[in-house]
Every structure is written in structure tokens, then in C-alpha cells.
């Protein structure tokens, strides 16, 4: 039985996708550990909107979308 190139690509992509998911999980765990160990003086929730500003100024609704927070929560951040 001959596999088409499309199904062959799918089979080859599965290990890559699994590795990428593992890296993302590990990155999340590393981020949590760094925040627990460091003395930033801010929470991860407060750092997320600051990180979202990196590309430039954003509206509150854009910050909310970029961080996964609701707009009122982003508005009251200090």
C-alpha cells in the first residue's frame, strides 16, 4: 500500500506537533517557577498587559484580547 505525500506529511508532522506541545507546557512551567522565585513586585496578571505593550501602544480592548483577560480587569490594573 502506498501512502500519498499528504498522508505522509501528516504522519511526519505528528511527532513535531507533540514536541511543540511539550515545549509549550515546559515553557509555562518554567515561567511559573521564575515568577515564584523572582521578586518582581508584580503578579503574573499584572505582567501580562505590560508584556502585551511590547509591540507598541494598544487600546484596552486590544490588551484584553492579547492577554485573555476581560476588559474591566485590564482597566483597573495599576
Secondary structure as UniProt FT lines:
FT   HELIX           5..37
FT   HELIX           44..52
FT   TURN            53..55
FT   HELIX           60..67
FT   HELIX           71..76
//
